[in-house]
């Protein structure tokens, strides 16, 4: 009996081909939704520490500086003074107005104030999936905002079963229709990320690969994701 072996050089194209097919089947890529009126409202929700504020700033820079859209940023994260100041700093640098919503009751007036903007990006406070009270507050805020898109922001370094719980709990509170994964640069293990995308089939809108604003934010496609995963596995 002859035994055939493949060198890494020969096996890599076969692996890449398989990985491309798997990623294509597992990851559903989001398509931008049309605004319900002239103004499009995009909200970002998720647990603490996943990088919502930085992600919002990256998107604000992309929409404002690259796509030349009129953008306003609103933060409801009054629990962390640093988060508010961080967003205001980004706003000053990019020339984008920033408003603070101290309560869900204020969001309607703020959106009316910026009704001539193309986009309003809403940053919410990080919420614990274990807290019914916090999730109820989030639910009220999102309902009043009437957001066109609701992006759940998750860290790729989060444990798989914690990710599942976060999706289930946040999904029960607000109508999530997009997902953003952050910190893909901080892990070599993409199994949890791919399994989650495959099992829930919530469209992936962006993924973040670092802290730099606005550079480290990617629009997902099969080839770039496959290359990143292959590089991580072989490093």
N, C-alpha and C positions, 0 to 999 in steps of 0.2 A: 504494500500500500504506500503510495506516494503522499507525502505531506507537503502542502503548499503554504508558504508564509508570505505575508505582505509586509513590505517595509513601511515605515511611517509616511514616507514620501508618496508611495503608491496608494496607501489607505486613505490619506487625507482628502483627495477629491471625492472618494466614495462616501466618506463621512460627511463632507460638506453638502453633497447632493442630498443625502438623507436628512440632514439637519434643515436644509432649506425647505424641504417638503413638510417636515414636522412643524417648523415655525409658521409656515404658510397656513397650515391647518389649525394651529393652536391659537394664533394671534389674529383677532379681528381688528382691523385698523379703522379708526373713527373717521367719519366724513363730517366736515363742518356743517352745522345745522343753520338753516336760514333764520334770520331774526324775525321775531313775531311782529315787530314794527320797525321803524327806522333805527331804533336803538337796540343793540344786542347786549344782553346781560349774561355774563359767565361767572359762575360761582365755584369756589374751591373749598372742599370740605375734607376732613380726615382727622386722625388722631394727632396728638402732640408730637413734635420733633421730627416730622417727616419732610419738612422743607416747603410748606405751602407758600409762605411769604416770598421766599427766594424764587420759587417757580413762577409765581404771579408776576414778579418783577421781570423775569426773563421774557415772559409772554408779552408784557406791556412794552418792553423794549423792541421785541420782534414786530409787534403790530404797529407801534408808533414810528420807529426809526426805519424799519425795512419796508413794511407794507403801507406806510404813510397814512395810517388811520388815526382818527381823533379818539383818544383814549382817556378815561378817568379811572382812578383806582379808589376803592372803598374798603376800609378795614373795619371789621366788627370785633377784632381781637383786642379788646380793651383790658384783658386779663394780663397781658404782657406788654408793659410800656415799651420794652425794647423792640417788639414787633411793630408797633405803631411808628416809632421813630425810624426804624429801618425802612419802612415803606415810604415815609415822608422824605427820607434822604434820597432814595431811588427816584422819587417823584421830582425833587429839586434838580437832580442831575439830568433827568430826561425831559424836564419841562412838562410833566404830566401832573394834573391836579390830583390831590389826595384828600379824601374825606373820612372822618371817623364816625361810625354809627354806634352810638352808645347803647342803643336798644333797637329791637326789630321794628318798633313804631316809627323810627326815623328814616327807615330805608326808602319809603315811598317818596318823601320830600327830597331826599338826596338824588334819587333817580330822576325826578322831575327837574331838578336843578341842572342835570346834565343830559337833558333829553335830546340835545343836538349833537351829542357825542356818538361816534360809530359804535364804540364798545365801552362797557363799564365792567371792570373786573372786581369781583367781590372776594375779599379775603376773610375767612371766618376763623374763629378761635379753635384751637385744637380741642377735640372732644374725646372723652374716654368712652369706648364702646360698652363699658360696664355701667355708665351713669344714665339712667332713664331721664333724669332732670336735664342734664346737659344736652342730650339728644332731642328732647322736646323743645328746648330753647332754639336749637339749630333748625328744627322743623318749622318753627314759627318764622324765623328769619328768612329761610329759603322760600316759604310760602308767600311772604310779603314782597320778596324781591321778584317773584315770577321769572326766575332765571331761565334763559333759553337752553343753557348747557350747565350741567352740574358735574364737575369733575371730582372724583374721589382720588385723593393723593395718598399713595402708599410708598413706603420705603422697601426697596428690594432686599434689604438686610433683615426684614421682619420675619419671624418664624412662620412657617406655612399655615399652621392651625390658627395662629393669631390673625393672619391675613384673612382667613375664611371667616372668623368671628367678626372682624372689623367690617367686611363687606356685608355680611348678613345683618349686623346691627345698624349700620349706617343706611343700608338699602331699605330697611324697614321704616326708617325715619324720614328719608328724603328720596326722591326719584332719581337716583344716580343714572346718568346715561353716558358717562365717559370715565376713563381711568388714566391716571398719570403715575408712572413709577419713577421714583427718585433713587439716587445713590447706587446706580448700576455700576459705578466705578469702584464701589467699596466692597464688592463681593465677587468671588469667582464661581459661585454656585447659583445657577440660574434655573434649577429644577423647580423650585417653589414658584418662581415667577411664571414659568411656562405652564406648569400644571394649573395654576390659578386662572390664567388667561384662557386655557383650554376648557376648564370646567365651568367657568361662569360666562364666558363669551361676551363680556362687557367690552365695548370697543376701546382700544388703546389710542389715546390722542397724542401723547408725548411721552418721552422718557428722558430723564436727566442723568448726565454723566459727570457732574462736578458742580462746583459752586460759582463758577464764573458767569457773570451776567453781561450779555445775553447768550454767550456762546455755548454753554454746556447744556443745551436742550435740543433734542432730536425729534423730528417727525418720524414715526416708525415706518420701516419698510423691511421686508423679509431679508434682503441681502445684508443690510447694515447690522441687523440684529444677529443674524447667523455668524457674521464675521466677528462680532464682539464676543459671542458665546465661545466660538472656536478659539479665539485668542486667549480668553480666560482659562479655558480647559488646558491649553498647551503651555501656559506660562508657569 
